[in-house]
Amino acid sequence: MRPKILFCATVDYHFRAFHLPVMEWFQEMGWEVHVAARGALDLPYTDAKFDLPIHRSPLKRENVSAYRMLKAIIDKEGYDMIHCHTPMGGALARLAAREARTKGTKVIYTAHGFHFFKGAPLLNWLLYYPVERWLSAHTDCLVTINEEDYGRAGRDKFKAGMIAHVHGVGVDTGWYAPIGEEEKTARRERFNYGPDHFLLIYAAEFNSNKNHRLLIYSIAKLKAKVPGARLLLAGEGPLLNECRALAIQLGVAHMIEFLGYRDDLDELYPMCDAAVASSIREGLPVNVMEAMACGLPIVATRNRGHNELIDEGRTGFIVEAGDVESFASRLQLLYYFRDSRRRMGERGAERARRYSLEQVMGELGEMYLTLMSEVTREESEDQYRRAYL
């Protein structure tokens, strides 16, 4: 009988965006892969999928129904391992799996950035910290993706069976990579940009945390000094129309491209001159890692995720989240000092290798094998050897 793993999160597109390589890895190891989340996406590398009414807000009554459905699934299927993600998906899964753990099921939770962090509002600490610390006692492995969270969980003695640090979700550095000058020129022409354009890019959902307003105000500051600046904003979200209106109000609508959802970021990043990131909080942002892997210097706001990725003055610049003047001035520096911009990008691409998909899959694979029972570990290793060796 094949061993089984359940992946759980609040929404199913979380897996499409971040975890398909891990799901593929388990299938290649001979495991049956199930997914439980809200949504009707047809996911690859999935043997069974359950659409649950999970909501991000813990106050939604539908989460009670989601918990009951999830517990029934776990009790019926008899999973060898459960790996849960996102705050609500992680909380419900760990609560629903308490009885299963007494029968040998291993439960993993990846914290993609604790809501309590240095500088977080007091309310975040009052609400999220005690809950996460309590839930850690129902966790066989707590995975953190940045040094601050890893240190916090260790120092505060979170009671998970083990606490691991993994370098994010992994960036495919073969897919996201720099390109030569000729290809860059040709690609710009294909997207209707010329050599005089100073292209900046940000891929993020339009919500209050991503703080797009800072970027729009910064472009307004550059309007006279760098008229060729163009800000490419890839993404959708509830604040999209508000940002469009702000760009018109500030007279920079012609300098900002609202691209909507894009699945060709690997094409867009390498033709740009720099990437920007304006979010207020981050765990370890994939958009920044992808941009770095493509050889772009970064101008970003100060938070734990950006601080960990960006080496100030060497791979980019970090400024405070509300400092429009400083943000605009750093962009202006990158515009005028092209050689420095190139060197920053090269150093960033080198740094991005530690967050590569190959590196992360190695870290995760070691963790998974540690948690597998002796029987399933031997079966998985035999299956892997038959497939690849």
N, C-alpha and C positions, 0 to 999 in steps of 0.2 A: 504494500500500500504506500503510495507516494506521501511524503510529508507535506504539510500545508502551512502556508503563511497568510495572514490577513493584514492588509494595509488599510489604515483608517485615517481619514482627515475630514475636515468640515465640508469641503467641496471637491469634486472629482478632477477639476482642471488643475488642481495642485499637483496631482500625479503626472498629468500630461506635461506640465511645465518643468517638473523637477526630478521625478523619480523613475522614469521609464527604464533607464539603464539598470537600476537595482532590480526592478521587476523582471527584466530580461535575464539578469544574472541568476535569479532564483529558478526560473524556468530551465535555464541551461544546466543548473545543478540538479534538476529532476524534481523540483518542488511544484506543487499546485498553488497558484497565486490567486487570491481573492482580494477584492477591493470593496470597501464600504465607505460611502460618502454621499453627499447630496449632489444630484446631477444625473444626466442621461448620456454622458459621453461614451462612445465606443472606444475603450482603451485597448491598446495592444498589450501583449504579454499578460493577459488576464483570463483566467479560467472561469471565474464567476464574479459577478458584480452586484452589489446591493445598493439601491437608491434609498437613502435614509433622510428624514426631515431635520437634519442638523442645521442649526443656525449659529452664526458667530456670537450673537448676544446670549449670555447665560440666562437672561430673563425670559426668553421665549419658551412658551409652554410646549412647543413642538419638540424641544430637546428631551422632555420626559418620554415621549413616544419613541424618539430615536434611541434613547437608552434601552428601553424595553425590547425594541426590535434588535438592537445590537447584541444584547445579552442572549436573546433567543438564538441568534445566529452563531454566537461563540459557543454556547452550550451544545448546539446541535452538531457543529462541524468538527469540534475537537482539534483546534489548531495546535500545531507544535510551536508556532511563534506568531506574535502580533507586533507589528511596527506601526505606531500611531504618530500623527503629525498635527500641527495647528492646535491652538489652545483648547477649543471646544472638542474637536475630534480626539485630541489626546486625553482630555479629562473623561469624556464619556467612555472611551475604549478601556481606560485603566479601571474605571469603576465597574464596567460590565465584565471585565476579565478577572475579577478578584477570585471567584470560585475556580475558574480555569487554572489559575496559577497554582492552586493547591494540588492540581492534577498534573503539573509539569509544564504547562504552557509558559513560555518566556515572553515577557512584555517589554518592548523597547519604546521609548518616547524621545523624539528629536525636538528639542527646543530651538526653533528658528529665530530665537531672540526673546529672552524673558521680557515681559512687560515691566518688570521692575529692574532698574538699571541706574547707574550714576546719573543724577540729575533728573530722574523721572519724577512726575508729580506724586505727592504723598498718597493720593488716593490709589494710585497703582500699587504702591507698596502695601497699603492696607488691604486691598482686594486680592491681588494676585500672589503676593509672596507667601502668605500662610497656606493658600490653597495648593500652590505648586510644591511647597515643602511637605505638606501632608500627602499629596499624591505620589511624591517620590518614594514613599514607603511601599507603594504598590507597583513599583517599577523595577524590573531586573537590570535594565541599562538605561541611564539617562544620557543622551547624546547632546552635547553642546557644540556650537559652530563658531564661537569666538572666545577669545581668551578671558574676557571679562566675565561671561556667564560660567565658563569652566572654573575659574577661580572662585566665584561666588558659591557655586554648588559645593565645591570642596571645602572652602573655609567655613561655610555655615552647616557643614555636615548633613547635607541632604541624604536621605536614607535609602537611596537606590542601591541595588546590589552592586553596580559598578557605574562609574561616571567616566564618560569618554569624551574626547575632543576630536572632532572630524573637521577637515577644512572645507566646510560648506557642502553644497550638493554637487560640485564638480562642474568645471567648464571644459568643453571639448576644444582643446587647443589646436586640434587639426582643422576644426570647422571655423573657429574664431581665431584668426591669425592676421598679421600684417600683410600688406600687398606692396608691390613695387610702384614706383612713380608713374610709369607708363600705364599700368592697370588702374591706378588711382585716377589719373586724368581721364581715361576712357570711361570709367565708371561714373565719374562726376558728369561727364557729358551725357551719359545715358539717363541720368536723373535730372538733367537740365541745370547743372551747376557748373560754373567756370573756375579757372585758376585763381581769380581774384576774390572768390567767396571764402570766408572764414567760417567753416562749418562746425557747429556744436551740436551734440546729440544727447538726448535724455530719453530713456525708455522706462516708463513708469505709469501706473494707473493715476488718473486725475482724482486725487483725494487730498484731504487736509494734511495728512502726514507727509505726502510727497512734496508739498510746498512749492508748486510750480510758480506761484506769484513772485517768489524771489528771483527766479530766472527771467521772468518777463520784465520786471523792474530793472534788472541788471542789463538786459538788452536795450532798454530805453536809455540807460546811462551811456551805452556804447554807440548810440545811433549816429552822433555827429563824428566821433573819433574813429569808429570802425564801421563805415556804412555797408561794407560787404559782409558783415556778420549775418549768419543765418542760423537760427535755432530750430533743430528738428525735434519735434516732440512726438514720440511714438507711444500710443496708448489710448485708452478710453477711460471713462469713469464719471462719477456724479458732478465733478467740478469742471468738466471740459468746456461747457458753454460759458461759464463764468470767466474762465481763462481767455477764451476767444474775445469776450467783451472787454476784458482788461487790455488786451493787446490793441484793440481798436481805440480804446480810450487814450492809451499812451502814445498812439501814432506809430506803432511798430508792427502792425498786422502784416505788412509786407516783408518783415524780417523773421517771421515765425511761421513754420510749416507744421500744421496739426495733421499728423500722418494717420491717426487712428491705429487700430490694431495691426501689427506687422509681424509676419513670419519670415521676414528676410533681413533680420538685424545683422546677420553675418555678412550681408552685402553692404549694408549701410555704414556700420561702424568703421571699417577700414578706409573708407573714402573721406572720412571726417578728419578735422584737425585736432579736436579735443572732445572729451565727454564732460558733462556736468551732472551733478547729483545734489539735489537740494533738500532731501528728506530730513525730517526732525529726528526720527529714530530708525535704526536699522540693526538687524542681527549680523548678517554678512551678505551684502547685496550682490545678487547675480549680475545685475546690469553693469555694475562697476567692474566686476571681474571679467566679464565679456569684453568690455571696452579696453581694459588694460591688456588683455590677451591679444587684441587687435593693434596694439602699439600706440594707444592714445594716452596722452597725459590727462589727468583728471583735476577739475576744480569742484570741490565738494564741501558740504557743510559738516560741522563737527558733530560726530556721534560715534558710538563704539564700533559700529561696522566699518564706517569710513576710516576711522582712526587706525583700525587694524590693517586695512588694505593699502592705504596711501602713505607713502614715506614723504613727509612734508619737505618740499623744496627739491626732491629727487624724482619722484614719480608724479607729482602734482602739488596742489595747494589745498589747504583746509581752512575754512573761515567759519565764523559764527552764523547760525541759521538766519538771523535777522539783519545781517550786515550787507546791505546792497552795495555800498561803496567799495568794500573790500572785494566782494565777489566780482564786481565789474572790473576793478583794477587788476585782479589776477588774470582775468580773461584778456585784458589789454596787453599784459606782459607776454602772454603766450602768443598773441598775434604779432607783436613786434619782434620777438626773439625766436625766430624760426629754428635755429640750431639747438637752442635750449629745449624747445618744444619737442624736437626730434629725439634728443637724448633722454628726456623724461619718458617719452613713449617707449623707447627701447628698454629702459630700466623697468618700466611697468610691465612690459611683456615678459621679461625675465622673472619678475616677482610673481606673475600670474601662474607660473608653472607649479608652484606649491599648492595651488587650488585647482589643478587640472583634474579632469574626470578620471584619468588613470590613477592619480594620487589618491583621490577620494574613494574610488572603488577598492583600492588596496586596503585602505583604512577600514572601510565598512566590511569588506570580506573577512578580514582578520577578526573583527568584532562579532560578526555573525557566526563564524566557525567556533569561536570561544563559547557562544551561548547555545549552540546546537547540542543536543544530547549525543552521546558517543555513537549510538546507532545511526541517527540521521546524519551526523557528520561524516561517518564512514561511507554511507550510501551516497551522499552528495559529492564527496571527493572522488568516489569511483565513477559516478556519472560524469563529472567534469573531466576526468582523465580519459574516459572513453570518447568524449566529444572533442577534446582539444589536443590530447597528447598521443 
